[in-house]
Amino acid sequence: MNNDTFDAWRDLAPMSLDTPEIWDAFSEAVNGLKSFVWDDPRIDSEMARAEGVRYLTRLLAGAIPMTMEAWNPDYPSLFTFLTSRIQYGLPAADACYQWAATHGDHVYRIKGQRGSAHMLDVESRVGHFAHISGWQLCDRRGDFETDDDGNIEIVLSREEQPGNWVKIPEGLGDIVFRQYFYDWDKEEPARLQISRDGARYPAPAISPETMVNRTQLLIDWLKNLPAFFAQQLNSYYAVPSNTMIIDEVSIGWADLRYGKAVYECAEDEALIIEVVPPQATYWSIQLYSQYWDARDWNLRQTSINGHQAQFNNDGVFCAVISHTDPGVANWLDAAKHTIGLLSLRYFRAETLPVPSIRRVKLAELANALAPNCPTVSVDERSELLRKRAEAVVRRGCL
């Protein structure tokens, strides 16, 4: 089997390396990304454009390893494709995302220590993430058995296997392995690797055909993914700013429901978010840019999950979005981004309560909050953020 063949997915004939044709096509795809920053009327400030430049470089940095390097179903590896530095496609700050290539002709095993992450999930899909219109879900599983020492083995194959089995599609495909962390300070990440049954070493050397096919896949990634992400943003802008709706995301978990809002908050303002969270396996709230990538969550508090949240005496979760620290425990740091996205996640929730969002002047915030709203000092905040940064490194998501 030629593991780099994409003929079933593409209408174009493979390009030759006799001329720089393929590099020119790649350069054209890169240049086309500028439209997502400079042709969008909603991007109307220097701060938003600066964030856009960063987003485009993240797209490039994320695309290259998933196409040029790690796309090898004969010799797959679990590649951490979203981190605190590579962000796109609405990533959760609580999650560690890994990815690997598969082919239905093979049997694969994911083996190692399960760790103690709050939730695990393995999903298999048809094709490659770069061809997202055809990137259909094949199978998903999150309930895995371990032995008494915490070891786990997950079998990936087309035909059913005993034990922890996840079905993969015929032909080329890929898997996404997610770990969700609730207690960042205590939960340990899984230590796993993937291998193909019957693999012989050394792996075949690189070839011109391989590089042509992978470069064409990279070009597809740059043409398809950013456009898909931009289209997903329409559901956020479909409602007035500072108003949240509960919705789904096609590339998310089937059991997840998402709260979506566009927030607007001037530097002399604050947004007060209030909700009584549901009974749920997991919930969180997080700030994102206007490009669907996450705000810096490793060094700043731009996300809060149900374990980290502090509550008023009446059980209300009260969070504040502002540009300076108001001393509120549940602070979401806007960091001078006056417009952005706010996303809420409910996983297997019994109900779907919609948070209220109130816009007030920062000078009036103290009077607008409930008197029992949890607070932190400047020193406590610094210590919380230090521990946050250390936890990101420990779970391998830096």
Secondary structure by P-SEA (a helix, b strand, c coil): cccccccccccccccccccaaaaaaaaaaaaacccccccccccccaaaaaaaaaaaaaaaaaaaaaccccccccccccccccccccccccccccbbbbbbbbbccbbbbbbcccccccbbbbbbbccccccccccccccccccccccccbbbbbbbcccccccbbbbbcccccbbbbbbbbcccccbbbbbccccccccccccccccaaaaaaaaaaaaaaaacaaaaaaaaacccccccccbbbbbccccccccbbbbbbbbbbcccbbbbbbbcccccccccccccccccccccccccccccccccccccccccbbbbbcccccccccccccccccbbbbbbbbccccbbbbbbbbbbbccccccccccccccccaaaaaaaaaaaaaaaaaaccc
